[in-house]
Amino acid sequence: DTATRFISRRKIKLNMTARITYKRRHCYATRSNKIRKLRLPGGKLGIQYVKKKTKGPQTPSGDHGKIHGVPHLRTQKYSRKHLAKNKKTVNRAYGGGFSGGAGGERNVRA
């Protein structure tokens, strides 16, 4: 009885090499058609579509780049429906429009 219990608790290596098929769009591994393989209940292999990574909010061209403290989301997720205003800005001068370095530079020049 104890031997059978031990065998059932033993970790079995998952074989993720089985062939799977795409569920939508086309059969090409493009930027917008990326998938992740998953193990489903019952030992089946399934897929999960992965969304594209975003660069996040950028400062105007010629500045220091990214705005730290504002989440990197898809464009439509920045709407009032999905994200509160206090999550879209940073508590400093030029909070949501310029990066920290660019804001400091503007203060020095002014």
N, C-alpha and C positions, 0 to 999 in steps of 0.2 A: 504494500500500500504506500509506504513512504517512497519507494523507488519510483512508482508511477507518478506521484505528486511532484517529485524532483524533475522528472522528464518533462512534465507539462509546464513547469515554471521556467525551464531552460530557454534562454534567448535563441531564437532561430534567425539566421542571417537572411535578410530580405533580398530577394532577387529582383532588382529594378531594371533588368535588361529585356523584359518582355516587350513586344511591339505594341504600340498604342496608336490610336487614330485621333486626329484633330476633330473637335466638335463643331467649330464654326470657321468661317472665312475659307481659307484655302490650305493646301498642304505644304506651304513653304515656311521656313523658319525666319520670317522677317522681323523687324523691330516691333511691329504691332501685333505679332502672332506668337509671342513667346509663351511657353507652358512650363509647368513644374509637375513632375511625376509624383503621385501620392499613393499610399497604400490605403485602400478602403476597407471597411468592415467585411469580413468574409474572405479576406486575403486577396481581393481583386485589386488590380492596378488601375488607377484613374488619373485624370489630369486636372490641373487648376490653371486658369489663364492668369498670367502675371501682367500687371499694369506697368507702363513705362515709367522709369525714374525721371524726375524733373530736376532742372537746374535751380529752381526756386527763384525768388525775386532778385533781380539784378539792379545795380545802380545805373544811371545814365552812362552812355559810352564815354570812355576816357577817365572813368573813376576807378575805384578800388575793387569793383566786382560785387560779390554777394552781400546781402544784408543779413547779418547774424541776429538770431532771435526770432525770425519770422519763419514759420514752417514751409518746407518745400512741398507744395501741393499742385495738382493740376489746376488750370486756369479757372474752370467753373467752380471749384471748391473754395475759392476766395470770396464767393458771393455771401451776402448777409445771411442767406438761408443756411449755409453750411459752416460758416466760421464767424465768431464774434469779432467786433471791431478791436477789442483789446488784444486779440491774438494776431492781428495783422500789423501792428505797429510796435515800435520799441521806445522805451521811455528815455529818450535823449533828443537833442536838437536834430531836426530833420529826421525824426524817428523812423518813418516807414519809407522815406524817399531816397535816402543816401546811407551808405555804410558808415561805420564809426570813423574810419580814417578820412573819408571824404567830407563828413560833417565837421570834423576838427579842422581840416584844411580850409573850409569855407569860413569858419569862425576866425581863424588866424588872418585870412586875407581881408575880412570885413572891418 
